[in-house]
């Protein structure tokens, strides 16, 4: 309706406008709540998802999961290609454990199983739960470095002053020797890093290098 030069907007349009605005606000609010729930969920799932991904794709130098009974029984040892495997141990800045490899390095043959040990000690007066990630350097060698038994990605609780020995049972796939990119690689570094396991912890993903 128009009175003189003044246009009057019926109340019904004002009500509809306010109703639409409320719907938009409610929709945005619901989206933000859903996004927050998803983010929290992903935080809790970060460790198992990262473990599954790394085992499947040997991402960023992380080692592949081996089916020991099948893989080991069918392997052929390549005796003319010895490889030195060096062991490294690190802890995150907030982690209070003492963590180190029991051996500096060992020499293995592709297709041959090997056993190494790391030692972890909790020097504090309280229980501490740790969880570790690992990678292989050079990164390209990760797809050939297969672990049969490993303490990675599993929570480990050490009581005050407790010390444990943790085994790593592994082998290097014989196909390592057939890869042209591995022709001049005669040394591999296996590196573990322990973090204090806390709710919502996101383990770092190693850099990927092709």
VEXLO-472247 format. One record per residue (C-alpha): residue number from 0; chain; z, y, x. Coordinates in steps of 0.001 Angstrom, whole numbers. Layout:
NODE resi chain      pz      py      px
NODE  NUM     A       Z       Y       X
...
//
This chain:
NODE resi chain      pz      py      px
NODE    0     A       0       0       0
NODE    1     A    -814    3522    1179
NODE    2     A    1072    6676      44
NODE    3     A    -711    9792    1221
NODE    4     A   -1464    9252    4916
NODE    5     A    1443    6838    5477
NODE    6     A     713    3125    5490
NODE    7     A    3553     923    4271
NODE    8     A    3711   -2602    5615
NODE    9     A    5005   -5051    3017
NODE   10     A    8290   -6771    3898
NODE   11     A    6666  -10197    3725
NODE   12     A    4617   -9466    6865
NODE   13     A    7671   -8269    8738
NODE   14     A    9551  -11452    7826
NODE   15     A    6627  -13615    8919
NODE   16     A    6410  -11741   12226
NODE   17     A   10102  -12249   12929
NODE   18     A    9820  -15918   11968
NODE   19     A    6917  -16478   14373
NODE   20     A    8810  -14708   17153
NODE   21     A   11844  -16950   16604
NODE   22     A    9624  -20030   16756
NODE   23     A    8150  -18863   20076
NODE   24     A   11629  -18257   21531
NODE   25     A   12852  -21645   20285
NODE   26     A    9778  -23390   21718
NODE   27     A   10241  -21701   25098
NODE   28     A   13952  -22597   25101
NODE   29     A   13204  -26244   24311
NODE   30     A   10636  -26334   27121
NODE   31     A   13121  -24945   29630
NODE   32     A   15790  -27454   28554
NODE   33     A   13313  -30339   28867
NODE   34     A   12221  -29106   32301
NODE   35     A   15843  -28917   33431
NODE   36     A   16587  -32459   32216
NODE   37     A   13459  -33764   33960
NODE   38     A   14421  -32033   37221
NODE   39     A   17901  -33555   37164
NODE   40     A   16415  -36948   36354
NODE   41     A   14017  -36730   39273
NODE   42     A   16885  -35803   41577
NODE   43     A   18775  -38947   40626
NODE   44     A   15604  -41020   40948
NODE   45     A   14514  -39510   44277
NODE   46     A   15870  -42302   46497
NODE   47     A   14488  -45337   44597
NODE   48     A   11150  -43639   43925
NODE   49     A   10793  -42633   47558
NODE   50     A   11680  -46178   48653
NODE   51     A    9061  -47758   46366
NODE   52     A    6381  -45247   47401
NODE   53     A    7003  -45647   51124
NODE   54     A    7101  -49443   50978
NODE   55     A    3842  -49526   49063
NODE   56     A    1864  -47034   51152
NODE   57     A    3601  -46822   54548
NODE   58     A    3613  -43067   53967
NODE   59     A    4241  -40746   56901
NODE   60     A    4882  -43526   59380
NODE   61     A    7337  -45408   57186
NODE   62     A    7025  -49162   57515
NODE   63     A    5559  -51549   54982
NODE   64     A    7598  -54141   53095
NODE   65     A    6907  -57625   54413
NODE   66     A    6885  -60853   52461
NODE   67     A    8456  -62805   55322
NODE   68     A    7798  -66379   54225
NODE   69     A    4055  -65784   53755
NODE   70     A    3204  -63135   56321
NODE   71     A    5140  -64551   59266
NODE   72     A    3944  -68124   58788
NODE   73     A     289  -67025   58879
NODE   74     A     508  -64683   61856
NODE   75     A   -1196  -65255   65179
NODE   76     A     513  -63770   68212
NODE   77     A   -1633  -61509   70397
NODE   78     A    -185  -62268   73820
NODE   79     A   -2435  -59954   75810
NODE   80     A   -1218  -56805   74038
NODE   81     A    2520  -56207   74656
NODE   82     A    3962  -53133   72941
NODE   83     A    7170  -51330   73796
NODE   84     A    9253  -50368   70760
NODE   85     A   11783  -47609   71392
NODE   86     A   14709  -46971   69062
NODE   87     A   16029  -43592   67998
NODE   88     A   19039  -42626   65853
NODE   89     A   19867  -39291   64212
NODE   90     A   22317  -38002   61617
NODE   91     A   22015  -35045   59283
NODE   92     A   24064  -31961   60121
NODE   93     A   26590  -32709   57351
NODE   94     A   26898  -36419   58212
NODE   95     A   30077  -37292   60150
NODE   96     A   29151  -40807   61262
NODE   97     A   28502  -41861   64832
NODE   98     A   25159  -43641   64787
NODE   99     A   23166  -45145   67654
NODE  100     A   20838  -48025   68579
NODE  101     A   22327  -50904   70563
NODE  102     A   19198  -51162   72705
NODE  103     A   16992  -48423   74089
NODE  104     A   13778  -50408   73716
NODE  105     A   12340  -53905   73565
NODE  106     A    8858  -55256   74290
NODE  107     A    7171  -57238   71522
NODE  108     A    3812  -58862   70903
NODE  109     A    1749  -58204   67758
NODE  110     A    2328  -61129   65417
NODE  111     A    5755  -61860   66912
NODE  112     A    9031  -61208   65076
NODE  113     A   11780  -59215   66761
NODE  114     A   15408  -58348   66044
NODE  115     A   17187  -55115   66933
NODE  116     A   20563  -53614   66030
NODE  117     A   22012  -50203   65270
NODE  118     A   25710  -49355   65223
NODE  119     A   27361  -46944   62792
NODE  120     A   30982  -45803   62905
NODE  121     A   33000  -43612   60583
NODE  122     A   35419  -41639   62811
NODE  123     A   36995  -39754   59891
NODE  124     A   40131  -40449   57835
NODE  125     A   38220  -40884   54579
NODE  126     A   35544  -43280   53296
NODE  127     A   32003  -41976   53786
NODE  128     A   28896  -43296   52062
NODE  129     A   25642  -42991   54004
NODE  130     A   21983  -43617   53288
NODE  131     A   19138  -43634   55787
NODE  132     A   15430  -42990   56007
NODE  133     A   13148  -44087   58805
NODE  134     A    9708  -43537   60237
NODE  135     A    7423  -44757   62955
NODE  136     A    5755  -42666   65643
NODE  137     A    2808  -42444   66040
NODE  138     A    2463  -42150   62268
NODE  139     A    -796  -44111   62231
NODE  140     A    1087  -47165   63506
NODE  141     A    3354  -47199   60448
NODE  142     A     940  -49342   58436
NODE  143     A    1206  -52102   61066
NODE  144     A    4972  -51970   61543
NODE  145     A    6506  -54331   58988
NODE  146     A   10212  -54820   58399
NODE  147     A   11578  -58099   57102
NODE  148     A   15199  -56995   56969
NODE  149     A   16403  -53408   57134
NODE  150     A   19382  -51241   56159
NODE  151     A   17260  -48274   55077
NODE  152     A   17384  -46656   51628
NODE  153     A   20515  -48606   50671
NODE  154     A   23889  -46925   50395
NODE  155     A   26371  -48010   53077
NODE  156     A   30072  -47235   52700
NODE  157     A   32263  -47176   55796
NODE  158     A   36021  -46949   55445
NODE  159     A   38074  -44733   57787
NODE  160     A   37516  -45790   61442
NODE  161     A   35266  -48664   60364
NODE  162     A   32310  -49721   62524
NODE  163     A   29384  -51951   61580
NODE  164     A   26326  -53432   63270
NODE  165     A   23126  -53145   61230
NODE  166     A   20122  -55379   61968
NODE  167     A   16430  -54542   61834
NODE  168     A   14183  -57609   61720
NODE  169     A   10520  -56668   62075
NODE  170     A    7065  -57471   63404
NODE  171     A    3857  -55649   64286
NODE  172     A     835  -56856   62371
NODE  173     A   -1791  -58456   64652
NODE  174     A   -4412  -56229   62994
NODE  175     A   -2890  -53447   65079
NODE  176     A   -5015  -54660   67991
NODE  177     A   -8248  -54397   65974
NODE  178     A   -7805  -50745   65002
NODE  179     A   -9785  -48399   67309
NODE  180     A   -7190  -45659   66717
NODE  181     A   -4519  -47914   68235
NODE  182     A   -6541  -48725   71372
NODE  183     A   -4434  -46591   73703
NODE  184     A   -1121  -46959   71886
NODE  185     A    1250  -49111   73904
NODE  186     A    4539  -47585   72738
NODE  187     A    6015  -47119   69268
NODE  188     A    9181  -45257   68300
NODE  189     A   11269  -46485   65377
NODE  190     A   13524  -43669   64225
NODE  191     A   16344  -43709   61652
NODE  192     A   18247  -40763   60205
NODE  193     A   21487  -41158   58235
NODE  194     A   22523  -38719   55504
NODE  195     A   25745  -38569   53524
NODE  196     A   24925  -39987   50099
NODE  197     A   25674  -37407   47437
NODE  198     A   24728  -37048   43787
NODE  199     A   21249  -35586   43459
NODE  200     A   20371  -36157   47126
NODE  201     A   16663  -35814   47875
NODE  202     A   15680  -37637   51023
NODE  203     A   13096  -35777   53108
NODE  204     A    9556  -37105   53087
NODE  205     A    8087  -37396   56594
NODE  206     A    4980  -35375   57389
NODE  207     A    1781  -37328   56888
NODE  208     A    -752  -37340   59677
NODE  209     A   -4060  -39151   59283
//
